[in-house]
């Protein structure tokens, strides 16, 4: 009897994450990496052009599913650096979720779950749950949903531990590519999330975006001083100097 080989698609903008997943897939004799995508458009193109049996995806997989439709979407395993609290809703509607960096044991558990749900009835059930997730009347997508409860604390995944950082302890936040760095006193914590994604989850009464790459806790601002080029120097109580750029001067109205 010829064993069925499942075709897998990886959707992730991070090359290192795609490489790790590819390595884990290579250890499975019952699955083959049949495609990779770095963004939503590329993922939709892959799913439109070829058949896949399972999709490993970052949270952007929700938008992919919305575009291709739940009936055309294979079972999904979310792979994300978001903390477990943020992905509980996704986990209920996916086959499984894996927290980055991905543990090999958890990966094999997730794949075994996919293999065990290969029957037509099980696939239909997965698609029905996905349809429920994408139905705005039942479960609004993030772009249509009511504003979520602001983050009260951050969960930072380090090499050998998980660290909780209270939002009120963060002095300021800086962008660093696809990461952000939280500055809390003398401590620095790296979080794999873009500035735009993080800003949407912060308390707008506490945190203020003052620059393309800077968000500041307003409780830490000691004073602000205009400079010669229309910008402001923002001095924190710690002595740290930041810049409020001209393109963000409009936030002063909200601040005042």
HELIX and SHEET records of a PDB file:
HELIX    1   1 UNK A   15  UNK A   25  1                                  11    
HELIX    2   2 UNK A   40  UNK A   49  1                                  10    
HELIX    3   3 UNK A   61  UNK A   68  1                                   8    
HELIX    4   4 UNK A   70  UNK A   72  5                                   3    
HELIX    5   5 UNK A   84  UNK A   93  1                                  10    
HELIX    6   6 UNK A  104  UNK A  116  1                                  13    
HELIX    7   7 UNK A  120  UNK A  134  1                                  15    
HELIX    8   8 UNK A  167  UNK A  169  5                                   3    
HELIX    9   9 UNK A  195  UNK A  201  1                                   7    
HELIX   10  10 UNK A  218  UNK A  220  5                                   3    
HELIX   11  11 UNK A  246  UNK A  248  5                                   3    
HELIX   12  12 UNK A  251  UNK A  255  1                                   5    
SHEET    1   A 5 UNK A  31  UNK A  37  0                                        
SHEET    2   A 5 UNK A   6  UNK A  11  1                                        
SHEET    3   A 5 UNK A  54  UNK A  57  1                                        
SHEET    4   A 5 UNK A  75  UNK A  80  1                                        
SHEET    5   A 5 UNK A  96  UNK A  99  1                                        
SHEET    1   B 2 UNK A 153  UNK A 157  0                                        
SHEET    2   B 2 UNK A 162  UNK A 166 -1                                        
SHEET    1   C 5 UNK A 187  UNK A 191  0                                        
SHEET    2   C 5 UNK A 179  UNK A 184 -1                                        
SHEET    3   C 5 UNK A 172  UNK A 176 -1                                        
SHEET    4   C 5 UNK A 214  UNK A 217 -1                                        
SHEET    5   C 5 UNK A 207  UNK A 211 -1                                        
SHEET    1   D 3 UNK A 221  UNK A 226  0                                        
SHEET    2   D 3 UNK A 232  UNK A 236 -1                                        
SHEET    3   D 3 UNK A 241  UNK A 244 -1                                        
END                                                                             
